[in-house]
Each structure stands twice: as structure tokens, then as C-alpha cells.
Amino acid sequence: MDQLLNDFSPGLFFMQAFIFLILLFLLAKFAWKPIIQSLKIREESIQDALDSAERAKEEMAQLKADNEKLLDEARQQRDTILQDAREVANGIREEAKADATKQTDKMIADARAAIEVEKQAAMAEVRTLVAELSLQVAEKLLKRKLDDEGAQKELISDFIKDVKLN
């Protein structure tokens, strides 16, 4: 280092400083602007790429949210359709049950009515038979006691009026 200080030449120093300043001026005039401009272009392209990536990320997030929303809506529609189908099936089942009950009740009522008609017919037949038997018995008794036919008829009509069968 001592030797550098001893060998120092002010003329050489100023000449080198002058050449450095000219080189610096030429670089600033001709090279600096294109270098700065290319750096700005590069910076802008990098920023555009970052912005595009951010927009793509946001779009993907939005698409994902839309897909989730559509899936939720589809699930809700599926659940609604299934619930409606269950309700319709239950309604059909209940309607069939009610129809079967109505038909059963109608069949029972018809059977009871038929039984009642048969009962009434049987009762009428029994009454008729009882009346005929009573008439036959009375006729035999009266033949023995009454020889006159007019007295027999009067006795029979009185007897029928007295006997009221249910």
C-alpha cells in the first residue's frame, strides 16, 4: 500500500477519472435507458404473470365455490325428491289401506244385511210353519169340538188376532 501512495500520479488520476466520467455518460446516454426499459418490461411481464396467476387462483376458488353450491343444491333437490316420493308412497299406502278398510266394512255390512234378510226370511218361514201347525192342531181340536164350519172360522180368526209373533 505504501508503494501505491508513493507511485500516485495526479495526471493519471484525472485522466482515468475523465475517461470514467465519459464512459459513465455514454452508458447513461445509450445503454442505461434500454437496460432500464428492458428491466421495466421484464418487471411488468412478471407482475402481469403474477396478476394472471392470482386471477386464475381466484377463478378456481370461485369455480370451486360454485361447484360446491351446485352440489349442495343437487343434494337438496335429491332430498326433496326423495321426501316427496316417500310422502306419495305413504299417501298411496294409506289410501290403499283406507280403500281396503272401506271394502272390508262394506263387505261386513253387506254380509250383516244378508244375514238379517235371511233371518227375517227364516223368521217368516218359522211363523208360517208355526201358524200352519197351530192351524192344523186347532183344526183337529175344533173338528172334534165344532162340527159347524162357521164357528171354526170365527174361532181361527180370533186365535190369529190373539197370537202375534215377532
C-alpha positions as CSV (number, residue, x, y, z in Angstrom):
1,M,0.0,0.0,0.0
2,D,2.8,2.3,0.7
3,Q,4.1,1.8,-2.8
4,L,0.8,2.8,-4.3
5,L,0.8,6.1,-2.4
6,N,4.4,6.8,-3.5
7,D,3.6,6.0,-7.1
8,F,0.5,8.2,-7.2
9,S,0.3,10.4,-10.2
10,P,-2.3,13.2,-10.2
11,G,-2.3,13.5,-14.1
12,L,-3.0,9.8,-14.4
13,F,-5.7,10.0,-11.8
14,F,-7.5,12.9,-13.5
15,M,-7.2,11.2,-16.9
16,Q,-8.7,8.0,-15.5
17,A,-11.5,10.0,-13.8
18,F,-12.2,11.8,-17.0
19,I,-12.4,8.6,-19.0
20,F,-14.6,7.0,-16.3
21,L,-17.0,10.0,-16.5
22,I,-17.1,9.8,-20.3
23,L,-17.8,6.1,-20.1
24,L,-20.4,6.8,-17.4
25,F,-22.0,9.4,-19.7
26,L,-22.0,7.1,-22.7
27,L,-23.5,4.3,-20.7
28,A,-26.2,6.7,-19.3
29,K,-26.9,8.1,-22.7
30,F,-27.0,4.9,-24.8
31,A,-27.1,1.8,-22.6
32,W,-28.8,2.8,-19.4
33,K,-32.2,3.6,-20.9
34,P,-32.5,0.3,-22.8
35,I,-31.3,-1.6,-19.8
36,I,-33.8,0.2,-17.5
37,Q,-36.6,-0.2,-20.1
38,S,-35.9,-3.9,-20.5
39,L,-35.9,-4.2,-16.7
40,K,-39.3,-2.4,-16.6
41,I,-40.7,-4.6,-19.3
42,R,-39.4,-7.6,-17.5
43,E,-40.9,-6.4,-14.2
44,E,-44.2,-5.6,-15.9
45,S,-44.3,-9.1,-17.5
46,I,-43.5,-10.7,-14.2
47,Q,-46.2,-8.6,-12.5
48,D,-48.7,-9.5,-15.3
49,A,-47.9,-13.2,-14.8
50,L,-48.4,-12.8,-11.0
51,D,-51.7,-11.0,-11.6
52,S,-52.8,-13.6,-14.0
53,A,-51.9,-16.4,-11.6
54,E,-53.8,-14.6,-8.8
55,R,-56.8,-14.1,-11.1
56,A,-56.6,-17.8,-12.1
57,K,-56.4,-18.7,-8.4
58,E,-59.5,-16.5,-7.6
59,E,-61.4,-18.0,-10.6
60,M,-60.6,-21.5,-9.4
61,A,-61.7,-20.6,-5.9
62,Q,-64.9,-19.2,-7.4
63,L,-65.5,-22.2,-9.6
64,K,-64.9,-24.5,-6.6
65,A,-67.4,-22.5,-4.6
66,D,-69.9,-22.6,-7.5
67,N,-69.4,-26.3,-7.8
68,E,-70.0,-26.8,-4.1
69,K,-73.1,-24.6,-4.3
70,L,-74.4,-26.7,-7.3
71,L,-73.6,-29.9,-5.4
72,D,-75.5,-28.6,-2.3
73,E,-78.4,-27.6,-4.5
74,A,-78.4,-31.0,-6.2
75,R,-78.3,-32.7,-2.8
76,Q,-81.2,-30.6,-1.6
77,Q,-83.2,-31.4,-4.7
78,R,-82.4,-35.1,-4.3
79,D,-83.5,-35.0,-0.7
80,T,-86.7,-33.1,-1.6
81,I,-87.5,-35.5,-4.4
82,L,-86.9,-38.5,-2.1
83,Q,-89.0,-36.9,0.6
84,D,-91.8,-36.2,-1.9
85,A,-91.6,-39.8,-3.2
86,R,-91.8,-41.1,0.4
87,E,-94.8,-38.9,1.1
88,V,-96.5,-40.0,-2.2
89,A,-95.7,-43.7,-1.3
90,N,-97.1,-43.2,2.2
91,G,-100.2,-41.5,0.8
92,I,-100.8,-44.3,-1.7
93,R,-100.2,-46.8,1.1
94,E,-102.7,-45.0,3.4
95,E,-105.2,-44.6,0.5
96,A,-104.9,-48.4,-0.3
97,K,-105.4,-49.1,3.4
98,A,-108.4,-46.8,3.6
99,D,-109.9,-48.4,0.5
100,A,-109.3,-51.9,1.9
101,T,-110.9,-50.9,5.2
102,K,-113.9,-49.4,3.3
103,Q,-114.3,-52.5,1.2
104,T,-114.0,-54.7,4.3
105,D,-116.6,-52.6,6.1
106,K,-118.9,-52.7,3.1
107,M,-118.5,-56.5,2.8
108,I,-119.2,-56.8,6.5
109,A,-122.2,-54.5,6.2
110,D,-123.4,-56.5,3.1
111,A,-123.0,-59.8,5.0
112,R,-124.9,-58.4,8.0
113,A,-127.6,-57.2,5.7
114,A,-127.8,-60.6,4.0
115,I,-127.8,-62.3,7.4
116,E,-130.6,-60.0,8.5
117,V,-132.6,-60.7,5.3
118,E,-132.0,-64.5,5.8
119,K,-133.0,-64.1,9.5
120,Q,-136.2,-62.3,8.5
121,A,-137.0,-64.9,5.9
122,A,-136.3,-67.7,8.3
123,M,-138.5,-66.0,10.9
124,A,-141.2,-65.5,8.4
125,E,-141.0,-69.1,7.4
126,V,-141.0,-70.2,11.1
127,R,-144.0,-68.0,11.7
128,T,-145.7,-69.5,8.7
129,L,-144.9,-73.0,9.9
130,V,-146.0,-72.3,13.4
131,A,-149.2,-70.8,12.1
132,E,-149.8,-73.7,9.9
133,L,-149.0,-76.2,12.7
134,S,-151.2,-74.2,15.0
135,L,-154.0,-74.2,12.5
136,Q,-153.6,-77.9,11.9
137,V,-153.7,-78.5,15.7
138,A,-156.6,-76.1,16.2
139,E,-158.4,-77.6,13.2
140,K,-158.1,-81.1,14.6
141,L,-159.2,-79.9,18.0
142,L,-162.0,-77.9,16.6
143,K,-163.2,-80.7,14.3
144,R,-163.6,-82.7,17.3
145,K,-165.4,-79.9,19.2
146,L,-167.1,-78.0,16.5
147,D,-169.0,-79.5,13.7
148,D,-170.0,-76.3,12.2
149,E,-167.6,-74.7,9.7
150,G,-168.6,-71.1,10.5
151,A,-167.8,-71.5,14.2
152,Q,-164.5,-72.9,13.2
153,K,-163.5,-69.9,11.1
154,E,-164.6,-67.5,13.7
155,L,-162.5,-69.2,16.3
156,I,-159.5,-69.4,14.0
157,S,-159.6,-65.6,13.2
158,D,-159.9,-64.8,16.9
159,F,-157.0,-67.1,17.6
160,I,-154.8,-65.4,14.9
161,K,-155.6,-62.0,16.3
162,D,-154.5,-63.0,19.7
163,V,-151.3,-64.6,18.5
164,K,-148.9,-62.0,17.3
165,L,-145.5,-63.5,16.5
166,N,-142.4,-61.3,16.4
